[in-house]
Amino acid sequence: MSKCGNEVELNGEVYVKKEELNDDDYCIVRTYSAGVFAGYVVKRDGKEVEMKDARRLWYWDGAASLSQLAMEGTNNPSNCKFPCEVAKVFLTEAIEILPCTLSAIKSIKGVKVWKQ
């Protein structure tokens, strides 16, 4: 058996350690020109942020600001426009990162996927 980084080889098969994401990594990220995203921050380097399982927050209602959305979620989810999650997104001009509370995460994830 050999081990290299997050990979393990066992009986000729290579296994990769599953990434562990926890709710402490779930944030709202506002960018300079790409909009606002909610999801798991995997990596940050200066203004560059890599997110996983992220939704663009195209329009929200039921929160006065992104700060309130990150703390309380939305009290009007039926009027929000949050498209589906993307598996991964790289944001190059992040200007604000707001960690979310558990109730906000539940609220944001609970908003029905908006489709035009």
C-alpha positions, 0 to 999 in steps of 0.5 A: 500500500502506498500513500501520496497526498490525498491518494491511497493505492490499495491492490492496484486501485487508487483511492482519493480522500473525499473532501470534507466540507462543513457549514463553517465553510459556507459563505456568501461571496460578493464579487466586483463584476460577476455578482453574488454567490453562496456556497462552500469556500474551498480556497482563497488567494487574495481576491481569487476564491474557489467555491464548491456547490455554489448558487448565484444569488441573482435576486433576493427578497426578505433581507435588507442586505447581504449581511442580513441574508448571511445572518438570518436568511430570507423571510421571502424565499418564494420571491428570490431568484437563485439558479441551480448550484454549480459544482465548482466556480472560480471567482477572480474579483471577490470583494466581500466574504460573509460566513453564513449561520446555520439558519441562513444556510438552511434558508438559502438552500431551501430557496426553490431553483429559479428558471426562466 
